[in-house]
Amino acid sequence: MPAEPAKIEFPLKKTPKSSIFSRMENAAAEDAAWKKGRTFSLVYYPGEEILQFLKETYTRFFCENGLNISVFPSLRKFETETVAMVGDLLNIPQQGAGSMTAGGTESILMAVFAARERARTHKPEIQKPEIIVPASVHPAFDKAAHYFDLTTHHISLRPDGRVDVALVKQAINSNTILIVGSAPSYPHGLIDPISELGELAVEYDIWLHVDACVGGMMLPFVEKLGYPLPVFDFRVPGVRSMSVDLHKYGYCPKGTSVILYRDKSYRKYQFFAYTEWTGGLYASATITGTRPGGAIASAWALINHLGVEGYLELAKPVMEASLKIQSAVKNIPGLHVLSNPEATVMALASDKFDIYQVADELNLKGWVLDRQQLPPSIHLTLSFGNTPFVEEFLADLTQACQRVQKFSLQKISNRAVVGIAKTLTRLLPQKIVSKLTSFSSNLGGEGMPKRQAAMYGMMGVLPNRGDLHTVVLDMLDKLNTPLTSNPDVNNQEP
Ligand SMILES: *Cc1c(COP(=O)(O)O)cnc(C)c1O
């Protein structure tokens, strides 16, 4: 690996399209095989026919800009109707409102910001606003707190993996502006007790946000299919806002999410206007300025194309795959599903062997699974694109678990690594940190290493998790640096 990152030059000359296409295909050679159902999250593939429809509707509005929807009545129609349709699905009251955003994170940032701004108006005595979130909540809330200067309280989960409402209640104080529940949580696919959180929210007059980024376009259909679910949406009094990603179980193009508010008056707190600009009056509803018209248009198109009928057809096999995997896991010795997920997101863990090694084994067969911590587990978000490959996955999973159990040798050496790391971190924290840093730099250097169990094992024993924070930021820096120079660009004069 070169010590200095390669310098990438701006190309001087034109390059034929065919050459660009082939360079792009080369670049994609080692991308995860999502069409073969190998990814669980990141890609939500609704099948070829729907995908083509999305591309067609997207490209028709490819150039239109959602920055100013008064210039494009088409986009205004698509956005407002999409928000209304998704709101209807989640039982929003008549006076409710919302916006389309670029994704779950932007939807969450908007809700947290609106809650803070409303508190500034209604509870001006609050000097240092605080938010209360489950330990399993998506980090977008920590990001929001980081951006908007809020203090976050992470609340422990009950033994069943859902947030402990009694502890939420204890954490409420005069600075609290927001409490959050997930429907479901991303790591374990468990729905927090939204009704009980709603009671607290009403009792203390505090904003309750339900993060239904992953579940908002799935749970309503799971419910309509007849599976038992707790209420998790605007039917619960006290829920003031919900985030719902369309680019997950809505199967819409990337860059589509909705933020919903129980009352139009709440939405105003997220708006921005600047009236003194030399460029004229500037106003925008969400964080982003320019927005892709294609994403807005094709989300509207797909929801209208599918309707409840079409989404049920997508949801049914996914729910059946989820139940199938959950019952198959019961028959794999040493493996279990964490708690009892309501729908199609779950985590697998083991008390008998190193689950990260199982992930490594599955990686070798092309399966891409998130590795999770506290406790160690691997993550499955099942979507339509996975359903034809469930048998294949279960066979590989069973084999991986068998292999890992037999891995006594590697297990020992892995334990030895962890043991050395433990000793070193006590004696020489700096050294192990720089060692870890160079180890993790492989991630940005030569692609993901196929076996990551040792690294995750080491990270698990770092005594000071602040060191881990530094390691991860360093890794991010590496990932955001070009890998190699672009050798097929010839900027030399002949
Ligand atoms: C995906 C997800 C988010 C963040 O959404 P992005 O679209 O990745 O920004 C937030 N919360 C939950 C529960 C999610 O699953």
The ligand as a Tripos MOL2 file, in Angstrom:
@<TRIPOS>MOLECULE
LIG
   15    15     1     0     0
SMALL
NO_CHARGES

@<TRIPOS>ATOM
      1 C1        -32.1770    3.0230    7.8780 C.3       1 LIG1
      2 C2        -32.6330    3.5540    9.1630 C.ar      1 LIG1
      3 C3        -32.4230    4.8940    9.5010 C.ar      1 LIG1
      4 C4        -31.5810    5.8460    8.6550 C.3       1 LIG1
      5 O1        -32.0110    5.9190    7.3550 O.3       1 LIG1
      6 P1        -31.0550    6.3310    6.1290 P.3       1 LIG1
      7 O2        -31.9770    6.2920    4.9750 O.co2     1 LIG1
      8 O3        -29.9590    5.3200    6.0680 O.co2     1 LIG1
      9 O4        -30.5340    7.6910    6.3930 O.co2     1 LIG1
     10 C5        -32.9400    5.3300   10.6890 C.ar      1 LIG1
     11 N1        -33.6340    4.5120   11.4990 N.ar      1 LIG1
     12 C6        -33.8370    3.2070   11.2170 C.ar      1 LIG1
     13 C7        -34.6050    2.3420   12.1700 C.3       1 LIG1
     14 C8        -33.3520    2.6890   10.0370 C.ar      1 LIG1
     15 O5        -33.5270    1.3960    9.7460 O.3       1 LIG1
@<TRIPOS>BOND
     1     1     2 1
     2     2     3 ar
     3     2    14 ar
     4     3     4 1
     5     3    10 ar
     6     4     5 1
     7     5     6 1
     8     6     7 2
     9     6     8 1
    10     6     9 1
    11    10    11 ar
    12    11    12 ar
    13    12    13 1
    14    12    14 ar
    15    14    15 1
@<TRIPOS>SUBSTRUCTURE
     1 LIG1         1 GROUP 0 **** ****
